[in-house]
């Protein structure tokens, strides 16, 4: 059986990470992997997480399964974090949430759920989108199509083209939208643009699936959830996939959530039973440790405030890195306008250079990024921005 297999292509980002680790250049810069890093290039454990873990270790008294839904209290807290404490759909008992193995797990659960809702399902994703979106949905047997999103030439949103495409989507299809901090472009919808997309969604009748992997990394916890909350208040059916990897720094704990919004509580109960069946067939029970950490933080006014402060520090550092890179490129005499980087949100941005120039940055300067020139903004710091800007200036000459 195994002899019939052919090797799959390596993940380009993981391959970059290996090359970076083996590179002896002391000035090397990693702009590939999408994880938060501090000035020292380290991904720290948040202080609020440390406090919550100590509480967890002192109070945990069993390792028994927690059930397919995960912790009910965690699910309730995550629902309120995403939708707000007084959201109409929440007050009307139209939301059902489960905990999942990370945001990726939430997306795969959503994919299998969609497949059970409609055998010939089609999902529309932005062009471009997170590289793993396509594989996740295709693995569930869902056809993937794209709608226009990012204008590489003008470093802007193709909003008119996006609206025109969404207006032609079948009512039986699903459309994936990024809640905030669009991966990989960093180009987000404004509140007014969200309002227009929501109007199209209502008029056409397709089901929105919103991926919220970076709540709090753009402008703030509530601000970043604008599209989620407005969409849920205006449509009968919606899916939300959220992650605690970035905003709580719980990358390796693999904890996220999948929420369904329906038109009434009865429909919610039926949909929830199907969602739980999907979970049972995929991984049976979710992990507990990461959920317990988040639950402890959000259940404590003191730890929640500490989390919000640490989240703001991460967000401010990323936004500061964006402005710092733009200013440094100007200082190095670069004539090309890179001001768009400072206007975007979240972890990522496209530099807008060619694959050949990306290769030169790696070979000549040990600066690592994917061929599309997508960079992880968190990889920039006071210690390497001058070297990075100088290298970019050189390859643009």
Secondary structure in CASP SS format (residue, H / E / C, confidence):
PFRMAT SS
TARGET T0000
AUTHOR 0000-0000-0000
METHOD secondary structure of the structure
MODEL  1
X C 1.00
X H 1.00
X H 1.00
X H 1.00
X C 1.00
X C 1.00
X C 1.00
X C 1.00
X C 1.00
X C 1.00
X C 1.00
X H 1.00
X H 1.00
X H 1.00
X H 1.00
X H 1.00
X H 1.00
X H 1.00
X H 1.00
X H 1.00
X H 1.00
X H 1.00
X C 1.00
X C 1.00
X C 1.00
X C 1.00
X C 1.00
X C 1.00
X E 1.00
X E 1.00
X C 1.00
X C 1.00
X C 1.00
X C 1.00
X C 1.00
X C 1.00
X C 1.00
X C 1.00
X C 1.00
X C 1.00
X C 1.00
X C 1.00
X C 1.00
X C 1.00
X C 1.00
X C 1.00
X H 1.00
X H 1.00
X H 1.00
X H 1.00
X H 1.00
X H 1.00
X H 1.00
X H 1.00
X H 1.00
X H 1.00
X H 1.00
X H 1.00
X H 1.00
X C 1.00
X C 1.00
X C 1.00
X C 1.00
X C 1.00
X C 1.00
X C 1.00
X C 1.00
X C 1.00
X C 1.00
X C 1.00
X C 1.00
X H 1.00
X H 1.00
X H 1.00
X H 1.00
X H 1.00
X H 1.00
X H 1.00
X H 1.00
X H 1.00
X H 1.00
X H 1.00
X H 1.00
X C 1.00
X C 1.00
X C 1.00
X C 1.00
X H 1.00
X H 1.00
X H 1.00
X H 1.00
X C 1.00
X C 1.00
X C 1.00
X E 1.00
X E 1.00
X E 1.00
X E 1.00
X E 1.00
X E 1.00
X C 1.00
X H 1.00
X H 1.00
X H 1.00
X H 1.00
X H 1.00
X H 1.00
X H 1.00
X H 1.00
X H 1.00
X H 1.00
X H 1.00
X H 1.00
X H 1.00
X H 1.00
X H 1.00
X H 1.00
X C 1.00
X C 1.00
X C 1.00
X C 1.00
X E 1.00
X E 1.00
X E 1.00
X E 1.00
X E 1.00
X E 1.00
X C 1.00
X C 1.00
X C 1.00
X H 1.00
X H 1.00
X H 1.00
X H 1.00
X H 1.00
X H 1.00
X H 1.00
X H 1.00
X H 1.00
X C 1.00
X C 1.00
X C 1.00
X E 1.00
X E 1.00
X E 1.00
X E 1.00
X E 1.00
X E 1.00
X C 1.00
X E 1.00
X E 1.00
X C 1.00
X C 1.00
X C 1.00
X C 1.00
X E 1.00
X E 1.00
X C 1.00
X H 1.00
X H 1.00
X H 1.00
X H 1.00
X H 1.00
X H 1.00
X H 1.00
X H 1.00
X C 1.00
X C 1.00
X C 1.00
X C 1.00
X C 1.00
X C 1.00
X C 1.00
X E 1.00
X E 1.00
X E 1.00
X E 1.00
X E 1.00
X C 1.00
X C 1.00
X C 1.00
X C 1.00
X C 1.00
X C 1.00
X C 1.00
X C 1.00
X C 1.00
X C 1.00
X C 1.00
X C 1.00
X H 1.00
X H 1.00
X H 1.00
X H 1.00
X H 1.00
X H 1.00
X H 1.00
X H 1.00
X H 1.00
X H 1.00
X H 1.00
X H 1.00
X H 1.00
X H 1.00
X C 1.00
X C 1.00
X E 1.00
X E 1.00
X E 1.00
X E 1.00
X E 1.00
X E 1.00
X C 1.00
X C 1.00
X C 1.00
X C 1.00
X C 1.00
X C 1.00
X C 1.00
X C 1.00
X H 1.00
X H 1.00
X H 1.00
X H 1.00
X C 1.00
X H 1.00
X H 1.00
X H 1.00
X H 1.00
X H 1.00
X H 1.00
X H 1.00
X H 1.00
X H 1.00
X C 1.00
X C 1.00
X C 1.00
X E 1.00
X E 1.00
X E 1.00
X E 1.00
X E 1.00
X E 1.00
X C 1.00
X C 1.00
X C 1.00
X C 1.00
X C 1.00
X C 1.00
X C 1.00
X H 1.00
X H 1.00
X H 1.00
X C 1.00
X C 1.00
X E 1.00
X E 1.00
X E 1.00
X E 1.00
X E 1.00
X E 1.00
X C 1.00
X C 1.00
X C 1.00
X H 1.00
X H 1.00
X H 1.00
X H 1.00
X H 1.00
X H 1.00
X H 1.00
X H 1.00
X H 1.00
X H 1.00
X H 1.00
X H 1.00
X H 1.00
X H 1.00
X H 1.00
X H 1.00
X H 1.00
X H 1.00
X C 1.00
X C 1.00
X C 1.00
X C 1.00
X C 1.00
X C 1.00
X H 1.00
X H 1.00
X H 1.00
X H 1.00
X H 1.00
X H 1.00
X H 1.00
X H 1.00
X H 1.00
X H 1.00
X C 1.00
X C 1.00
X H 1.00
X H 1.00
X H 1.00
X H 1.00
X H 1.00
X H 1.00
X H 1.00
X H 1.00
X H 1.00
X H 1.00
X H 1.00
X H 1.00
X H 1.00
X H 1.00
X H 1.00
X H 1.00
X H 1.00
X H 1.00
X H 1.00
X H 1.00
X H 1.00
X H 1.00
X H 1.00
X H 1.00
X H 1.00
X H 1.00
X H 1.00
X H 1.00
X H 1.00
X H 1.00
X H 1.00
X C 1.00
X C 1.00
X C 1.00
X C 1.00
X C 1.00
X C 1.00
X C 1.00
X C 1.00
X H 1.00
X H 1.00
X H 1.00
X H 1.00
X C 1.00
X C 1.00
X C 1.00
X C 1.00
X E 1.00
X E 1.00
X E 1.00
X C 1.00
X C 1.00
X C 1.00
X C 1.00
X H 1.00
X H 1.00
X H 1.00
X H 1.00
X H 1.00
X H 1.00
X H 1.00
X H 1.00
X H 1.00
X H 1.00
X H 1.00
X C 1.00
X E 1.00
X E 1.00
X C 1.00
X C 1.00
X C 1.00
X C 1.00
X C 1.00
X E 1.00
X E 1.00
X E 1.00
X H 1.00
X H 1.00
X H 1.00
X C 1.00
X C 1.00
X C 1.00
X C 1.00
X C 1.00
X H 1.00
X H 1.00
X H 1.00
X H 1.00
X H 1.00
X H 1.00
X H 1.00
X H 1.00
X H 1.00
X H 1.00
X H 1.00
X H 1.00
X C 1.00
END
